[in-house]
């Protein structure tokens, strides 16, 4: 009996074999990276095209400061945006696991028992009593139902390609979050060092202002200056004191902002370095623009979006063609409970195949194909735009890093000149050869010059971080 059952299925096995061969055909084009023209160097001034790049350097190697390393490590563990990005990865990973079974048939198991008591005046009721001698009919069934869409045109496989590309895109998006997070933590840390340095300048100028006020008051007692000179000196000292209070406020806010990046509550930030002594790397290797395709997570994510869009065109094309669905069921069935599992008499099975060709769906399928084609073209534009933006960011960061070196050299000379002017003004004022306004002016100029020098040093550190980030460093 069982052998006869298996032999009866042989024609179906032949059909399945033919369909499996046909299903190797796929509509749509396999993805190929579009031809994108990239410059050979990031700037026309570059004389060589060295392929070495700091983007491949791990962030622990790029940032040598122990306190900064601890801050970055804490942020990569506790930052809320990064945690959300990881959850999106896990969500898409679940869909990827589902794609492993997309080509397999769906199988449902069912066990059912029922009883029906028809009316005595109905044909079924009369038939039961006359032929079976009972008032009710029982039915017991245990079966497996199978449904399988044969992927002739590759619709399911193209959908799997889109799902996997979307999953990989979320991974690259998380890497982009890591890159930006590392850069933001480093920038916040350097901003704190800047505020520390500017606060030191303000406090020194406040102490200097106290000295000048005392000196002017002493000269007023001697009759050399008027009360106006005292008021001017006191106003200059108050300006330095006001700047101190503003910098202390900014320092608190900057530290709270950095701690938020760490996923922590507001508080202070440990720092063992000083802005003036923090080393700046002036010889950062940028490599060549073509390496951005592999190093920049946002560029890679944009390309994966193009891969997914290309696969969805294949899905839309396959929807225009006939869909072949094979269904079948089999199991045990009996109208008496005691014979329910009597094998093989209670055995039943059926197998069917259906071919469905869309004829008129109010142009939905054609519109879907047109929309997916447009979306693929838009994804291509976004991919090229991301490359263009990446090259621009690197070029700007390199130019900023180079020009800031010259600005710092000029600013250092200006500070030295104005500090000398303050000393000379004080000496001349004591000897009566300079007015109090000249002393105040010299002190004010020196204050602004020192603050500007500290800001330029912070900009140099920021440019160093921006070169590293724009090249795609920080996620490794």
BAPA-981875 format. One record per residue (C-alpha): residue in one letter; x, y, z. Coordinates in steps of 0.5 Angstrom, whole numbers, plus 500, padded with zeros to 3 digits. Layout:
BEGIN
AXYZ/...
***
This chain:
BEGIN
X500500500/X506505502/X510503496/X503504491/X503511495/X510513493/X509511486/X503515485/X507521487/X513520482/X510525477/X509530482/X517529483/X518530476/X514537476/X518539482/X525538479/X523542472/X520547477/X527547481/X531548474/X526554472/X527557478/X534558477/X532564472/X532571476/X529577473/X533584474/X540586474/X545583479/X548589482/X554592480/X558599483/X556605478/X562608475/X564614479/X569619477/X574621483/X579626484/X586623485/X588627491/X584631496/X587637493/X590640487/X596642492/X598635494/X604632490/X603625491/X598620492/X600616498/X595610500/X597610507/X591613511/X590614519/X582612518/X585605519/X588607525/X584604531/X581610536/X585608542/X592609538/X590615535/X588618541/X594617546/X590621552/X588616558/X583620560/X580621553/X581614552/X576612558/X571617556/X571615549/X570607551/X565609556/X561613550/X561607546/X558603551/X553607554/X551612549/X544612547/X544614540/X549608539/X544603543/X538605539/X543604532/X545597535/X537595536/X536597529/X541592527/X538586532/X531588528/X534587521/X538581523/X531578525/X529579518/X535576515/X534570519/X528569516/X530570509/X534563510/X527560510/X524564505/X525559499/X522553503/X514551503/X510553509/X507547513/X501547518/X499542522/X492541524/X488536529/X480537529/X474533531/X467535530/X460532530/X454534526/X447533528/X442535522/X435536522/X430530521/X427533516/X433535512/X436530506/X442529510/X438527517/X434522513/X440519510/X444518516/X438515519/X437510513/X444508511/X448509518/X443508523/X445514527/X442521528/X449525528/X456524524/X462525527/X469527524/X476526526/X482529522/X489530523/X493533517/X499537515/X497542510/X503545505/X503551501/X509553496/X510558492/X516556486/X520562486/X521561478/X523569477/X527570483/X522574486/X523571493/X531571492/X531579490/X527580496/X532577500/X538581497/X534587499/X533585506/X540583507/X543589504/X538593509/X541589515/X548591512/X546598511/X544598519/X551596521/X554601517/X549606520/X552604527/X559605525/X557612522/X554613529/X561610532/X565615528/X561621530/X561619537/X568618538/X569625534/X564629538/X567626545/X574628543/X571635541/X568636547/X574634551/X578639547/X573644548/X573643556/X581644555/X580650552/X575653557/X580651562/X586655558/X581661557/X579661565/X586661567/X588667562/X581670565/X584669572/X591672571/X588678568/X583679574/X590678578/X593683574/X587688574/X587688581/X594690581/X593696576/X587698580/X591698587/X597702583/X592707580/X589708587/X596710590/X597715584/X590718585/X592719593/X599722590/X595727586/X597724579/X591721576/X583723578/X578718580/X576717573/X582713572/X580709578/X574708575/X577706568/X581701572/X576698576/X571697570/X577693566/X578689572/X570688572/X571686565/X576680567/X571678572/X565678568/X569673563/X571669569/X564668571/X562666564/X567661562/X566658569/X558657566/X560655560/X565650563/X559647567/X555646561/X560643556/X562638562/X554636562/X554636555/X560631554/X557627560/X550626556/X554623550/X557618555/X550616557/X551619564/X548624569/X551631569/X557632573/X565634572/X570631567/X576628569/X582631565/X590630566/X592634560/X593642559/X591645552/X598648551/X601642552/X597637548/X600635542/X597636535/X599631529/X601635523/X603630519/X596626518/X596621512/X589622508/X590617503/X587617496/X579619495/X578612492/X579609499/X573613502/X568608499/X571602504/X573607510/X567612510/X561608514/X556613511/X558612504/X558604505/X551605508/X549609502/X552604497/X548598500/X542603500/X543603492/X544595493/X537594496/X534599491/X537595485/X534588488/X527591489/X527593482/X527585481/X522584486/X517589482/X519586475/X517579478/X511581480/X509582473/X510575471/X505568473/X506566480/X506558481/X503556487/X503548489/X499546495/X498539498/X495536504/X495529507/X494526514/X489521517/X481522517/X475517520/X468518522/X469514528/X474515533/X477508534/X479508527/X482515527/X489512527/X488506523/X493506518/X493505512/X485506511/X485512514/X490515510/X488521505/X492526501/X491531495/X496535491/X495541487/X498546483/X496553481/X498558476/X496566477/X498571472/X496578474/X491581468/X488587471/X490590478/X488597476/X496598474/X498597481/X504592479/X506597473/X506603478/X510599483/X516597478/X516605476/X516607483/X522602485/X526604478/X525612480/X527610487/X534606485/X535612481/X535617487/X539612491/X544612486/X544620486/X545619494/X551615493/X554620489/X552625493/X555622499/X562621496/X562628494/X560630501/X566626504/X571628499/X569635501/X569634508/X576631508/X579637503/X576642508/X579639514/X586638511/X586645509/X584647516/X589643519/X594646515/X592654515/X591653523/X599652523/X600658520/X595662524/X598659531/X605661529/X602669528/X598668534/X604666539/X608672536/X602677537/X601674545/X609675546/X608682543/X602684547/X605681554/X611685553/X607691551/X603690558/X610690562/X612696558/X606700559/X606698567/X613701567/X612707563/X605708568/X609708574/X614713571/X609718569/X611717561/X604713560/X597714561/X592709565/X588708558/X595706555/X596701561/X588699560/X588698553/X595694553/X592689558/X585689554/X589687548/X593682551/X587679554/X584678547/X590675544/X591670549/X584668549/X585668541/X591663542/X587658546/X582658541/X586657535/X590651539/X583648540/X581649533/X588645531/X586639535/X579640532/X581640525/X586634527/X579630530/X575632523/X581629519/X580623522/X573623522/X572625515/X577620513/X572614516/X576613522/X574611529/X569606528/X574600528/
***
